[in-house]
Amino acid sequence: MKYKFISDSHTHSENSFDGNDSVAMLSERALNLGLYSLTVTDHCECNEYYANNVRSDIETSVHDIMKAKAMYADKLKIYTGIELGQPTQDMKAAQEALSLGDFDFVVGSLHNLKGEKDFYFLNYTKDNYDNLLNRYFKELLELAQSDCFDSLAHLTYPFRYICANPEIKTSVMDYAPQVDAVLRTLIKNGKALEVNTSGLRQLIGTTLPDESVVKRFRKLGGKYVTLGSDAHRWGDVGAGIEDGLNMLMKCGFTHFTIYSKREPVMLPVL
């Protein structure tokens, strides 16, 4: 490996509704790859928390992570995480979820607009994409203004699916003022920006967000950047993390961030 510290801070086990493998399998993969640390951040879709009994999944996730911590204590740093999806749509659910474990790291994400399906399921046309994206960035700013998370996940999430329609010619730069508002809020509140490498394995072909946004975050004074593969199966653990570190260096970052007990830990990019 080129880098001394390779950490994957966004992964999902079978305790996520769309996850496939056990925490133990994710941990074994991280160990075999020689990762410095692994954070398991199973899904908690707050807008569905009560209807889908998400509490049970989170409790099982925390239990499994604690077992893995004990099993790999002298071999691999494993952190207890959670991905709060749409926390501002149900803050009561978000706060209850955070009470279910001694979390090291909380990822905040927005997978769907209020009253809408996940962006994955939407049909994008030249007539509707702009409205959807403007609404997305408005709600994303609300999330950024909240204090329930440590790092904002995959800022350009909808673009991962919009790019599948070749008739739509747009990019995140078309929404620069909205993006700046989100980035400035993260910086003001001492929050991290996630570089999500899942896009490197998908049609969009870039990290989420891409280099232009990460460079802008740095220019505005951003300090904390986390890296996550967003793996939903053991084989994707650590995928693209070295590419993400390469990009951070290009953008002028000398350190990236992992979280322990909700506190940022700076690791050198070397």
KEKE-3310 file (N, C-alpha, C; in steps of 0.2 Angstrom, whole numbers, plus 5000, padded with zeros to 4 digits):
npx = (5004:5002:5000:5002:4992:4976:4960:4943:4929:4915:4904:4893:4884:4876:4866:4860:4847:4850:4862:4874:4883:4891:4896:4908:4914:4916:4926:4936:4939:4944:4955:4963:4966:4975:4971:4971:4960:4943:4926:4910:4895:4880:4864:4852:4837:4829:4816:4809:4810:4801:4791:4797:4803:4817:4825:4828:4837:4848:4851:4856:4866:4875:4878:4885:4896:4902:4906:4915:4925:4930:4935:4945:4953:4968:4972:4966:4959:4943:4928:4913:4899:4886:4874:4864:4850:4841:4839:4833:4821:4814:4818:4816:4817:4830:4837:4833:4839:4853:4854:4856:4868:4886:4892:4905:4906:4896:4887:4879:4866:4857:4845:4833:4820:4808:4793:4796:4802:4818:4832:4837:4827:4819:4813:4822:4821:4823:4814:4812:4823:4831:4822:4821:4835:4837:4828:4834:4847:4842:4836:4847:4855:4848:4850:4864:4865:4860:4865:4867:4876:4893:4900:4896:4888:4891:4889:4885:4875:4862:4867:4873:4864:4857:4866:4864:4855:4857:4853:4852:4861:4871:4880:4888:4894:4885:4877:4884:4882:4873:4880:4891:4885:4882:4894:4901:4893:4896:4909:4909:4902:4911:4911:4913:4917:4912:4922:4916:4919:4911:4906:4916:4915:4904:4892:4894:4907:4916:4922:4911:4908:4915:4932:4932:4923:4928:4941:4936:4930:4942:4948:4939:4942:4940:4943:4941:4940:4933:4934:4926:4921:4908:4904:4893:4895:4907:4917:4919:4925:4936:4938:4943:4948:4962:4963:4955:4963:4974:4967:4964:4977:4980:4971:4977:4976:4984:4981:4968:4953:4947:4935:4933:4924:4916:4924:4936:4950:4965:4974:4989:4991:5000)
npy = (4994:5011:5021:5025:5026:5020:5022:5017:5024:5023:5011:4997:4984:4968:4972:4984:4989:4987:4980:4967:4958:4951:4960:4955:4949:4960:4966:4956:4957:4971:4969:4960:4968:4976:4988:5003:5007:5004:5009:5005:5009:5008:5009:5021:5026:5040:5045:5033:5027:5023:5016:5006:4999:5002:5003:4991:4985:4994:4992:4979:4980:4988:4979:4969:4976:4979:4966:4963:4972:4967:4955:4958:4966:4968:4969:4977:4993:4996:5005:5012:5016:5026:5029:5042:5044:5057:5065:5077:5076:5069:5072:5067:5053:5053:5057:5047:5036:5039:5037:5024:5018:5019:5029:5031:5039:5048:5049:5060:5060:5063:5055:5055:5067:5076:5067:5061:5047:5038:5045:5036:5029:5038:5046:5054:5069:5081:5091:5090:5089:5100:5107:5097:5096:5109:5109:5098:5104:5114:5107:5099:5109:5112:5101:5102:5112:5107:5098:5085:5076:5071:5070:5075:5066:5060:5072:5075:5066:5064:5066:5055:5047:5055:5056:5045:5048:5053:5064:5075:5088:5093:5098:5098:5111:5119:5123:5130:5141:5136:5125:5131:5137:5126:5121:5131:5132:5119:5121:5132:5126:5117:5104:5089:5085:5072:5062:5052:5036:5028:5032:5030:5017:5016:5022:5036:5039:5047:5053:5056:5071:5077:5082:5096:5101:5097:5104:5117:5117:5116:5128:5137:5136:5123:5110:5097:5081:5066:5049:5037:5021:5017:5004:4990:4977:4964:4964:4977:4984:4997:5000:5011:5020:5024:5031:5042:5048:5051:5062:5071:5075:5082:5092:5099:5095:5090:5081:5069:5064:5054:5047:5046:5042:5053:5063:5072:5064:5068:5062:5059:5062:5052)
npz = (5000:4997:5006:5023:5033:5030:5030:5032:5033:5031:5030:5027:5035:5036:5044:5039:5029:5015:5016:5015:5021:5036:5051:5055:5044:5036:5044:5044:5030:5030:5039:5031:5021:5026:5032:5042:5050:5053:5051:5055:5048:5050:5042:5047:5043:5046:5044:5042:5053:5064:5058:5051:5061:5064:5075:5080:5071:5072:5086:5085:5076:5084:5094:5086:5081:5093:5097:5087:5089:5101:5096:5087:5093:5095:5083:5073:5072:5076:5074:5081:5072:5064:5051:5049:5040:5033:5045:5049:5045:5055:5069:5082:5081:5076:5088:5097:5091:5092:5105:5107:5107:5111:5101:5090:5078:5067:5053:5042:5031:5016:5008:5002:4997:5007:5008:4996:4986:4988:4980:4971:4965:4957:4942:4931:4921:4908:4912:4925:4933:4938:4947:4957:4961:4966:4977:4984:4988:4996:5007:5011:5016:5027:5034:5036:5044:5056:5072:5073:5068:5062:5050:5034:5022:5005:4996:4983:4980:4972:4959:4956:4950:4941:4931:4923:4913:4898:4891:4900:4904:4915:4930:4946:4947:4942:4952:4961:4971:4980:4984:4990:5001:5009:5012:5018:5030:5036:5039:5048:5058:5062:5056:5047:5029:5019:5008:4997:4990:4983:4970:4961:4958:4950:4937:4937:4940:4948:4964:4977:4985:4970:4964:4962:4971:4984:4983:4984:4996:5004:5000:5006:5019:5025:5036:5041:5034:5029:5024:5014:5009:5007:5007:5004:5004:5008:4999:4994:5004:5009:4995:4983:4993:4993:4981:4985:4995:4986:4979:4990:4993:4981:4982:4992:5005:5020:5030:5035:5042:5055:5067:5084:5098:5095:5092:5082:5075:5068:5055:5046:5028:5020)
capx = (5000:5006:4999:5003:4985:4971:4954:4937:4924:4908:4903:4887:4884:4869:4861:4857:4842:4853:4868:4874:4888:4891:4902:4914:4916:4919:4932:4941:4942:4949:4962:4967:4969:4980:4968:4972:4954:4936:4920:4904:4890:4874:4858:4846:4833:4825:4809:4806:4812:4796:4787:4801:4807:4824:4828:4830:4843:4853:4854:4860:4873:4880:4880:4889:4902:4906:4909:4921:4930:4934:4938:4950:4956:4975:4974:4962:4954:4936:4924:4905:4896:4879:4872:4858:4847:4835:4838:4829:4814:4811:4823:4815:4819:4837:4840:4832:4844:4859:4854:4856:4875:4891:4894:4911:4905:4889:4887:4873:4865:4850:4844:4826:4817:4802:4788:4798:4806:4825:4834:4839:4820:4816:4814:4825:4820:4825:4809:4811:4829:4833:4818:4823:4841:4836:4825:4839:4852:4839:4835:4854:4857:4845:4854:4871:4864:4859:4871:4866:4881:4900:4902:4891:4890:4890:4885:4882:4871:4857:4870:4875:4858:4855:4870:4862:4851:4862:4849:4853:4868:4872:4885:4887:4896:4879:4874:4889:4880:4870:4885:4895:4881:4882:4901:4902:4889:4900:4915:4906:4900:4916:4909:4918:4915:4915:4924:4913:4922:4907:4905:4921:4913:4897:4892:4896:4915:4920:4920:4905:4908:4921:4938:4930:4920:4933:4945:4932:4930:4948:4949:4935:4944:4938:4948:4940:4938:4933:4934:4922:4919:4901:4903:4887:4897:4913:4922:4920:4928:4942:4938:4944:4951:4969:4961:4953:4969:4977:4964:4965:4984:4980:4967:4980:4975:4989:4978:4961:4950:4943:4932:4933:4920:4913:4929:4940:4957:4968:4979:4992:4990:5007)
capy = (5000:5018:5026:5022:5026:5019:5021:5017:5027:5022:5004:4994:4977:4965:4976:4989:4986:4985:4977:4960:4953:4952:4965:4951:4948:4967:4967:4952:4960:4976:4966:4957:4973:4980:4995:5006:5007:5002:5011:5002:5015:5005:5014:5023:5031:5042:5046:5027:5024:5020:5012:5000:4996:5002:5003:4984:4985:4998:4988:4973:4983:4990:4973:4965:4980:4978:4959:4963:4976:4963:4950:4961:4972:4969:4968:4982:4998:4996:5011:5011:5022:5025:5034:5045:5047:5062:5066:5083:5074:5066:5073:5063:5047:5053:5057:5040:5031:5040:5035:5016:5015:5024:5030:5035:5042:5049:5051:5063:5060:5065:5050:5057:5073:5075:5065:5058:5041:5039:5048:5030:5027:5044:5046:5061:5072:5088:5096:5090:5088:5107:5108:5092:5098:5115:5106:5094:5108:5117:5102:5098:5115:5111:5095:5104:5117:5103:5097:5078:5072:5073:5071:5076:5061:5060:5078:5075:5060:5064:5066:5048:5044:5059:5055:5040:5051:5057:5071:5080:5091:5097:5096:5101:5117:5123:5124:5133:5145:5132:5121:5135:5138:5120:5120:5137:5130:5114:5124:5136:5122:5112:5097:5086:5084:5066:5060:5045:5034:5023:5034:5027:5010:5017:5026:5043:5038:5051:5053:5061:5075:5077:5086:5103:5103:5096:5109:5123:5116:5118:5135:5141:5135:5117:5107:5090:5077:5059:5045:5031:5017:5016:4997:4986:4970:4964:4965:4984:4988:5000:5002:5018:5025:5027:5036:5047:5051:5055:5068:5075:5078:5087:5098:5103:5093:5086:5077:5067:5063:5048:5050:5042:5045:5059:5068:5071:5062:5069:5057:5062:5059:5050)
capz = (5000:4996:5012:5030:5036:5026:5035:5028:5038:5029:5028:5029:5036:5035:5048:5035:5024:5009:5017:5013:5025:5043:5053:5056:5037:5034:5048:5041:5024:5032:5041:5026:5016:5030:5034:5049:5054:5050:5055:5052:5049:5047:5040:5051:5039:5052:5041:5042:5060:5068:5053:5049:5067:5063:5081:5081:5067:5075:5092:5083:5073:5089:5097:5082:5081:5100:5097:5082:5093:5105:5092:5083:5098:5095:5076:5069:5075:5074:5077:5081:5068:5061:5046:5050:5034:5034:5052:5050:5044:5061:5074:5088:5079:5076:5094:5100:5088:5094:5112:5107:5108:5112:5095:5088:5072:5065:5046:5041:5024:5013:5002:4998:4999:5011:5004:4990:4986:4987:4973:4967:4962:4954:4935:4929:4914:4907:4914:4933:4937:4941:4953:4962:4964:4970:4983:4987:4991:5001:5012:5013:5020:5034:5038:5038:5050:5062:5076:5075:5064:5062:5043:5029:5017:4998:4995:4977:4980:4966:4953:4955:4946:4936:4926:4919:4908:4894:4889:4905:4904:4921:4935:4953:4947:4940:4959:4965:4977:4985:4987:4995:5007:5013:5014:5023:5036:5039:5042:5053:5064:5064:5054:5041:5023:5017:5001:4997:4984:4979:4963:4957:4956:4947:4931:4937:4939:4952:4971:4979:4979:4966:4966:4962:4978:4989:4983:4986:5004:5006:4999:5010:5026:5028:5040:5042:5028:5030:5018:5015:5002:5006:5005:5006:5004:5011:4994:4993:5010:5007:4988:4981:4998:4991:4976:4988:4998:4981:4978:4995:4992:4975:4984:4997:5012:5023:5035:5034:5049:5058:5073:5090:5103:5092:5092:5076:5075:5062:5052:5040:5021:5018)
cpx = (5004:5006:4999:4996:4979:4965:4948:4931:4917:4907:4896:4887:4877:4864:4858:4852:4844:4860:4868:4878:4888:4897:4908:4917:4919:4926:4937:4944:4946:4955:4966:4970:4974:4977:4970:4966:4948:4931:4914:4898:4883:4868:4853:4842:4828:4818:4806:4807:4807:4792:4790:4805:4814:4828:4832:4837:4849:4856:4858:4866:4878:4883:4886:4896:4906:4909:4915:4926:4934:4938:4945:4954:4964:4977:4971:4958:4948:4932:4916:4902:4889:4878:4865:4855:4841:4834:4833:4822:4810:4817:4822:4818:4827:4840:4839:4838:4851:4860:4856:4863:4880:4895:4901:4910:4898:4890:4880:4872:4858:4849:4837:4824:4810:4796:4789:4802:4814:4827:4835:4833:4817:4818:4816:4824:4823:4821:4809:4818:4832:4829:4820:4830:4841:4833:4830:4844:4849:4838:4842:4857:4854:4848:4861:4870:4862:4865:4871:4871:4888:4902:4896:4892:4888:4886:4882:4878:4866:4861:4872:4870:4856:4859:4868:4857:4855:4859:4850:4860:4869:4878:4884:4889:4890:4875:4879:4887:4877:4875:4890:4892:4882:4889:4903:4899:4893:4906:4914:4905:4905:4914:4913:4914:4917:4916:4921:4915:4917:4906:4910:4920:4906:4898:4895:4904:4919:4918:4914:4906:4915:4926:4936:4927:4925:4939:4942:4932:4936:4950:4945:4937:4942:4944:4947:4937:4938:4932:4930:4920:4912:4899:4897:4889:4904:4919:4923:4923:4935:4943:4938:4947:4958:4968:4959:4958:4973:4974:4965:4972:4984:4976:4971:4980:4981:4987:4970:4959:4946:4940:4932:4929:4917:4918:4934:4947:4960:4974:4982:4991:4997:5007)
cpy = (5006:5022:5022:5021:5026:5017:5021:5018:5027:5016:5002:4986:4974:4968:4982:4985:4984:4982:4970:4955:4956:4957:4961:4950:4955:4968:4963:4955:4966:4974:4964:4962:4977:4987:4997:5006:5006:5005:5008:5007:5012:5010:5015:5028:5033:5043:5039:5023:5020:5015:5005:4997:4996:5002:4996:4983:4988:4994:4982:4975:4985:4984:4969:4969:4979:4971:4959:4967:4971:4957:4952:4966:4973:4969:4974:4987:4998:5001:5010:5017:5020:5030:5036:5048:5051:5063:5072:5082:5071:5066:5069:5056:5047:5053:5051:5036:5033:5038:5027:5013:5021:5025:5034:5040:5042:5052:5054:5063:5062:5060:5052:5064:5072:5073:5062:5051:5043:5041:5042:5028:5032:5043:5054:5063:5079:5093:5096:5090:5094:5108:5103:5094:5104:5113:5102:5099:5112:5113:5100:5103:5114:5106:5098:5109:5113:5101:5089:5073:5075:5074:5071:5071:5063:5066:5079:5069:5059:5063:5059:5044:5048:5058:5050:5042:5055:5064:5076:5082:5096:5094:5100:5109:5122:5125:5127:5137:5141:5127:5125:5136:5132:5120:5125:5135:5124:5117:5128:5132:5116:5105:5095:5085:5077:5066:5053:5042:5029:5025:5031:5020:5010:5021:5033:5044:5043:5050:5057:5064:5074:5082:5093:5105:5102:5102:5116:5122:5118:5125:5139:5140:5128:5113:5099:5086:5070:5055:5039:5028:5016:5009:4994:4979:4970:4965:4972:4988:4990:5002:5009:5023:5028:5032:5043:5051:5054:5062:5073:5079:5083:5093:5102:5101:5089:5081:5075:5065:5057:5051:5044:5045:5052:5065:5067:5069:5063:5064:5060:5058:5058:5043)
cpz = (5000:5002:5018:5033:5031:5030:5031:5034:5036:5026:5031:5030:5034:5039:5045:5030:5018:5009:5015:5018:5032:5045:5053:5049:5034:5038:5046:5035:5026:5035:5036:5021:5020:5032:5041:5053:5050:5054:5051:5054:5046:5046:5046:5047:5044:5050:5041:5049:5063:5064:5052:5055:5066:5069:5082:5077:5070:5082:5090:5080:5079:5093:5093:5081:5087:5100:5092:5085:5097:5102:5089:5087:5096:5087:5071:5073:5072:5077:5076:5077:5066:5056:5047:5043:5036:5041:5053:5048:5050:5066:5081:5087:5079:5083:5098:5097:5091:5102:5113:5107:5109:5106:5094:5083:5069:5058:5045:5033:5022:5007:4998:5001:5003:5007:4998:4991:4986:4980:4968:4963:4957:4946:4933:4922:4914:4910:4922:4937:4941:4947:4958:4965:4968:4977:4987:4991:4997:5008:5015:5017:5027:5038:5040:5044:5057:5066:5078:5072:5064:5055:5039:5023:5010:4996:4988:4975:4974:4960:4951:4950:4941:4930:4921:4913:4904:4891:4894:4905:4910:4925:4941:4952:4945:4947:4964:4971:4982:4988:4992:5001:5012:5016:5019:5030:5039:5042:5048:5059:5065:5062:5048:5035:5021:5010:5001:4990:4981:4972:4959:4954:4952:4941:4931:4937:4943:4959:4972:4985:4976:4968:4967:4969:4984:4989:4985:4994:5007:5006:5004:5018:5029:5030:5040:5036:5030:5024:5019:5009:5001:5004:5008:5006:5006:5005:4992:4999:5007:4999:4987:4987:4996:4985:4979:4992:4992:4980:4983:4995:4986:4977:4990:5004:5014:5028:5033:5041:5050:5064:5078:5096:5101:5092:5086:5078:5068:5060:5046:5033:5019:5017)
residu = (MET:LYS:TYR:LYS:PHE:ILE:SER:ASP:SER:HIS:THR:HIS:SER:GLU:ASN:SER:PHE:ASP:GLY:ASN:ASP:SER:VAL:ALA:MET:LEU:SER:GLU:ARG:ALA:LEU:ASN:LEU:GLY:LEU:TYR:SER:LEU:THR:VAL:THR:ASP:HIS:CYS:GLU:CYS:ASN:GLU:TYR:TYR:ALA:ASN:ASN:VAL:ARG:SER:ASP:ILE:GLU:THR:SER:VAL:HIS:ASP:ILE:MET:LYS:ALA:LYS:ALA:MET:TYR:ALA:ASP:LYS:LEU:LYS:ILE:TYR:THR:GLY:ILE:GLU:LEU:GLY:GLN:PRO:THR:GLN:ASP:MET:LYS:ALA:ALA:GLN:GLU:ALA:LEU:SER:LEU:GLY:ASP:PHE:ASP:PHE:VAL:VAL:GLY:SER:LEU:HIS:ASN:LEU:LYS:GLY:GLU:LYS:ASP:PHE:TYR:PHE:LEU:ASN:TYR:THR:LYS:ASP:ASN:TYR:ASP:ASN:LEU:LEU:ASN:ARG:TYR:PHE:LYS:GLU:LEU:LEU:GLU:LEU:ALA:GLN:SER:ASP:CYS:PHE:ASP:SER:LEU:ALA:HIS:LEU:THR:TYR:PRO:PHE:ARG:TYR:ILE:CYS:ALA:ASN:PRO:GLU:ILE:LYS:THR:SER:VAL:MET:ASP:TYR:ALA:PRO:GLN:VAL:ASP:ALA:VAL:LEU:ARG:THR:LEU:ILE:LYS:ASN:GLY:LYS:ALA:LEU:GLU:VAL:ASN:THR:SER:GLY:LEU:ARG:GLN:LEU:ILE:GLY:THR:THR:LEU:PRO:ASP:GLU:SER:VAL:VAL:LYS:ARG:PHE:ARG:LYS:LEU:GLY:GLY:LYS:TYR:VAL:THR:LEU:GLY:SER:ASP:ALA:HIS:ARG:TRP:GLY:ASP:VAL:GLY:ALA:GLY:ILE:GLU:ASP:GLY:LEU:ASN:MET:LEU:MET:LYS:CYS:GLY:PHE:THR:HIS:PHE:THR:ILE:TYR:SER:LYS:ARG:GLU:PRO:VAL:MET:LEU:PRO:VAL:LEU)
# end
